[in-house]
Amino acid sequence: RPDEPVHLEVRATPEASVRLLLPTGDTVALVRRDGFQFIAEGERAFGTRPPGELTRAWDRYVGSGIGPFGPDPGDVLAPLPTPGPTDSSWVRLEAIVGDDTARARWPLRVGVVDPARPRVIYVDDDTAGTGLTDSALAGRAAPYATYHWFFPTGTVAAVNGRWNDQIRLRLSRASVAWVDAVEVHPLPVGTPPPGGTTGGSVRLFPEERAVTLRVPLPARIPFRVDEDERSLRLTLYGMAADLDFMQYGPEDPLIRRLWFAQPREDETEIRVDLAAPVWGYRTRWRGSDLLLVIRRPPEIDQRRPLRGRRIAVDPGHPPLGAVGPTGVREPEVTLAVGRKLQRLLERAGATVILLRSSDAPIDLAPRVVHAERADADVLVSIHANALPDGVNPFINNGTSVYYFQPRSLELARALNRALVRQFGFRDLGVGRADLALARPTWMPAALCEGLFLMLPDQEAVLASEEGQWRYARGIVEGLEEFLRGSAAR
């Protein structure tokens, strides 16, 4: 926007004087951000040392400026520009410490978007045309941040900014989302932004394994689904509520109540309160109607909780994967554990959907698609851990399990407890992580990092038959604990 300041941030030597030199001759001072500690991302994510023991390697300096400055970046939806001229149209960054001065060209291209004539895009994440994607575009609260929204293919939104290969979508007056530029496609110039009012009424449709909420809309607008233990909240962006009727249809034992709210003038919330904990859901478009499909929890036998259950087992990797000190590869370990787990689960009465059965590499999205199409009740992904550079592996190692969706927390806890019992190594606990195999919405899902393949003693356990059986038994015990607990809630 014409009046929108651009946040500027650099890392530089501690106690430096830092400023931006504009082509106009003006300067923008960057001030040290007090209280900031630059710590390697790996240490922040996986390190277990108390904050007081961490050392600061750099200072961070921040400032802001209002564009345009630098060479013209062109249309907001145009491909990223090639490197521009090397003349004085670029801004330069200057850092001074004592008698030493360092200067460097900062390749900033800041242009202005016309808010009166925004470009409008539609979402399609299948850029290669394979049909094997998850048909959802991830949205972030800031460029390159963690995933917060998931916009299905076909969603339409207005653009009001760009940061390199990140496009900013205007969801409502108060909300924006950043998405990958490669997965959005321009609609003709002059296409109006989506929005309006909801279509008069919403209705529930009971089915054998699910209940579907149909929400008529004027366009495929951006939305978000949030879950509590026994409710789902659908936020519709750019919409005002016009809900004359909320039709329940025939009485359904899963549904307790429908209601809506208008927290902002162009955001509508529709909430579905349930009589049982959320097990899973998914969304899809039918024309411009939004369908929220709410999964019925499975009927679980407390004595034999795995009997009749469909369990998706994902032996993690390839491609890539950790390698141990003696050359043991993570994909080999996870497949061996997965096959042993399959035998134990089938012996307990479960049907197993093995998401990888050979050494051939499989991308992440097809694994999730396979699990959802097979209607898995639970998904477990098997991994062996390693640490990035800069993290001490001798004090940061052991067993951990990750989840993403709130309903999967108890699954992660049960799996972690059981794996710690089986292995007897350090308990690193559970964590929420933005991992593809932990993100599915249709079923509870968790990703297990049984042990650290990069450490010789833990590599030896993972490479052994006995260690692999322990891993498999731990997952079975964790699944049984989780399913029994779910039946009791």
N, C-alpha and C positions, 0 to 999 in steps of 0.2 A: 504494500500500500504506500501511497506517497508520503504519509507521515509516520511510517513504521520504522523504528530504529533497528539497525542491524547489530546483533550482539557479536562482539569481537573478543576472542580469547586466545592467548598464546601461553606457552611454557617457555621460561627463560631462566637464566642463571639467578640464583637468589640475590636480592638487594640490587637488582638492575633498575635502571630508568628506561621505560619502554614507551614508544609512541609510534603512531602511524603517520606517514608523510603522504599527503594527498597531492595529486597532480596540480591542483589549484594553488598550492603553496600553503594551504591550511594543514593543521596537525590535529590528531586525535590522541590524547594522552590515555595510556592504559595503566591502570593502577593495580597494585598487588592485592590479590584477594586474600584477606586475612583469614587465618584459621584453616586454610586449605593445605592438605597433605597430598602430594603426588605419590601414590603408591601403585606399583604395578598391578594391572587389572587381575592377573592371576592370583596375586597375594590377597587382594581385596575379596575375590570370590572364594578362594579355597584355603587361604591361610588361617591358622588358628591362634596365632600369637596375639596377645592383648594389644590394643591400639598404641599404648605408651611405648611399646618396644619397637615400633616401626619408625624408620628414619625418612626424612624428607630429602629428596634428591633435586627437586626443582621447585621454583615458585610459579604460580599461575597469575597472569595479568589479564585484566578484563577492561572493556570499554564498550562504547556504542557510537554508531554514526548513522546518519540518514543519507541514503543514496539519492541519485545514482552516483557511483564513482567507478573508475576502471573502464576498460573497453565495454561496449554495449553487449550484453549477454544474449540479445535476441528474444524471440518469442518464448514464453514460459514453457511451452510444450515442445519446442524444437529440440533436436538432438544436442547433446552437450557440445559446445564449441571446441574447435581445435585450438591448440596453443596460439595465443594472439601475438601481437607485435611486441617487440622488446624495447619500445620507446618509452617516453615519459608518461604515457597514458595510464600506466600501471601505478598502483600505490606501492609504497616501500615501507618496510618495517625496520625500526631502529632500536637497538638496545645498547645502553651505555653503562659500564661498570668502571668507576674510577677514570683512568685515562684511556680505557679501551672502548672502542665503538665498533659495533657490528651492524651492517645493513644488508637487507635482502629484499628482493622483489617479492611481494605477496600477490599471488595471482587471483585477486578478487575482482569479480565482475558483478556489480550490483545494479540491477535495473528496477523499474517500477511497474507493477501490474495495475491496469485500469480497473478499479472496483466496480465501475458502472457497466463494464462489458466483460464479465469473467468468462474464461473458457470452461467448457463442460466436457467431462470424459465419461467413459464407461470402463468397467473393470473386466479384464480377462487375463488370468494368470497363466494360461496355456500358451506361452509365447512360441514354443516349438511345435505346437499342433499335435502333440502325442496322445492327448486324451487321458494321460496318466497323472495329472496334477490333482491337488485337493480341491480345486475349483473355488479357492478363497484367497483373497488378497489381504495380507497382514497390514494393519495400520498401527502407527506408533504415535505417542504423545510428543515426541521430538525426533529430529532426524537420527536414524540408526539406533533408536532406543529399542527397548523390549517391546514385543507384540502386545497390543491392547485391544485392537478391533480385528475382526475377520469379516471382510466384505465378500459375499458370494459373487461369482461371475455374473455379469449383467448389471451390477449396481452402478448407479449414475450419480455423479457429484460434481460440484463446481470447484475450480482450482483458484487458489488465491496466493500461491507462492511456490518457490522452488529453492532447494539447497543442493547444488550439484545434481546427483541422480535421485534425489528425494523430492517428490511432489507433495505440496500441502493442499489437502482437501478441506474446503469449508463445509463442515457438517451442519452447523447452526451458527447463530450469532455468537455463541459462547464456546463452541467446540470446533477443533480442527484435528485432522489426522494426517500424518506423514506416511507416504507409501512409495514403493519402488516405481520409478518412472517407466521402466520397461514393461510393467504390467497394466498400464493405463493407456487408453486409446482415445484420441480426440473425436468428439462429435462435431458436426459442421459449425462453423463460426456463426454466432447468433442464436444457437440453441439455448433456451432459457434454463436457469438452474432448476433442479427438481424441488418440490415442496408443495405445500397446500394443506389440505385437511384430510383426516382419515375418512374412510368411505361409509360412514353412517352406522355400521354395526360390525361386530366380530362374532365368530361362532366356533364352537368346539365340535369336532367330529370324532366319536369314539371308534377305535379299531381294536383288533385282537391284541396286538403287542404295543400299542401306542395310542395317544390321544393327540389329535392335530388341531391347533388353533389357526384359523384362517383370518388374516387381517387384510381387508381390501385397501389398496393405496393408489394414488394417482400416478405413481412412477416407482421404479425400483430404487428407492431412497437408501441412504446409509442407515444402518441400525447396529445395535449391540445387545447381546443377551448376557445378563448377570444372574448368578445363582446364589441362593442361600440354601440352608440345609433342606428346606421343604418348600421352596418357591423359586420361580423364574421371573425375571423382570426384563421386559423387552423395551428398549429405548429407541424411539423413532425420531430421527433428526430431520429438522426442517419442516416439522409437521405440527399443526394445531389439532387438538382432539375434537372430533365431531362424532361421538359414539352414542347414537340414540339407543342402541340395543347391544347388550352383551349376552349372546344366546348360549346357554349351557347345553341344550339338547337333552336327550335322555340322561337320567341321573347316572353318574359314573363314580365308582368308589375311589378313583385316584384324585378327583378334582374336589377341592373344598370351596374355592372362591375365585372369581374374576373381579378385578377392579382396575381403574386407570387414574392417572394423575397428570397434571400439566405443570411440571416444575419450572418451566420457562415458556415464553410465548411461542417458541418454535421447536420445542421438544416435548414429545408425548411419551408417557410410560404406561405400559400395560403389564399387569402383574397377574400371574397364575399361582395361587396358593394350593399346595398339594397335601394329600392325606398321608403321604409316605415320603421318605427322603428322595431327593433327585437322584436318579440312576443315570440318565443320559438324555440328550436332546440333539436335534439337528434342524437346520433351516434350509429352505429352498424357495425359489421363485416359481410361481405358476402364473404366467402373464405378469401383471403388476401386483397380484396378490402375494403377500408374504405368508408362508406356511411355517409355523413353529411346531415341530413334531416332538412330542414329549414321550419318552420311553417308559413303559411300565416296568417296575422292578421285577426281577425274576422270583419265582417261588423257590425258596431254598430249604432243603432238608437239613435240619440242625445236626443230625447224626452223621449224615454223609453229604456235607455241603457242596462237594464238587460233582456229585452225581447229576447228570443232565445239563451241566453248565458247559458253555462254549468259551474256551480260553484261547485267546490269541497269544502266541509265543513268538517273540521277535529276537532271534539271535543277532545282536548288534553288529553292524559293519558287514562286509566291505561296501563301498570303497573306504579307504583309510582305516584307522584303528591304531591302537597302541601296540608297541613291540617291546617285549621284555629283554632283560640283559643278555639272555642266551638265545634270543631270536624267536621266542614263542610269540605268535601273532594273535591279537585279540579276536579276529574273525574265526580262527580255528577253535579257540577256547569257547566262544559264545555258541558256536554251532554244536560243539560236543555237549555243552551243558543243555542246550535247547533240546537235543535228541533224548538225553536222559530225562529231562523234565517231561517231555511228551510221553515217555513210557510210564512215569509215575502218575501223571494226570489221567491217562487213559485207564490205568489200573484202578484209579479212584472213581471212575465212571464219567469223566469229562470227555468232551469232544475237543480236540486240539486243532487249532488253525496255525500251522507253522509258517511264519511269514518269510522265512528263508531256509531252504533245504539243501543248498549247495554252496560252493565257493564263489559263484558268480555274483558280481556286485549288483545291488538293488538300491535304487534311490529311496529316500525316506517317504515321499508322498505316496508311491504305489503300495507301500507296506500298510499305511494307514487306510487307504482305500480298500485294500484286501480285507483288513480286519472289519471295517464297517460293512462291506458288502456281505461278509460271512455272518454278520449279526453277532459278533463276539460279545459275551457278557462282561469280560474283563480282558485287558491287554497288559502284558508284562514284557518289557524290553530288557534284555540281558547284556551287560557290558562288563569290561574290566578297565579299571581306571588308570589314568596317568595325569601328570601335572604339567602346566605350561612352564616355560622358563621363569626363573625368579622366585619360585616357591620351594621351600625346603621339604623334600619328600620324606625325610626321616622323622619329622614331627607332624606332618600333614598326610596321614595315610590311614587306611582302615576300610570300614564298610559304610556305605551311604545309599540312600534311595531318594529319587526325585519325583515330584508330581507337578502338575500345572493347574488343573481344574480343582476347585474347592472340594468336590465330592471325593476326590482321589487321595486326600490327605490321610484318611484312616487306612486305606490300602497301603500307602507308602510306609506308614508307621508299623503296620503289622508285618510287612515284608522285611523291614529293617530289623525289627526285634528278632525275627526268626533267623535271618542271615547272621546276625551278631552271635546268636546262640550256636549256630552251626560252625562258624569260622573261628570264633574266639579272639579275633583281632579288635583293634580300637573301634569304638562306636563313634562315627562322625555324624550320625543322626540323619534326619530327613531334611530336604530343602525343596523350595519351590523353584523351578527352573523352566526357562522358555525353550523346551526341547520338543522336537516334532512328534516323537512317539509318546510323549506325556500329554500332548495337547488335545487329543481327540475328545469330542463332546458326546459321542454316542455311547460311551462306556467308561467306567473308571479305568484309569491307566497309570502306570508307574514305570520308571526306568531305574533298574538296579545297577549299582556300581559295586559288585561283590567285594573285590579286593583290588590292590594296586599292582598291575602287571609289571610296572617299572621297577619294583623292589624285588630282589632275588628271592627272599623267603616267601613272599606272596605269589610271585611267579611260579615257584615250585608247587605251591598248593593248587593253583589254577591249572597247571599243566598235568597234574596227576589225576588218575581215575577217581581216587577217593575224594580229592578236593572238588572235582566236578560233580560227583554225586552229592556232596554236602551242599553245594550251591543249589542243585536241583531240589533237594529235600527242603532246604530253607524256603525256597519259593513256594513249594506245596504247602508247607506249614503256615506261611504267611497268608496265602490265599484262603486256606481253611479258616484261619482266625478272622480274616476280614469278612468272609461270607457268613460265618456264624454271627458275628456282630451286626451285620446288615440285617439278618433275619430277625434279630432281637429288637431292632430300633423301630 
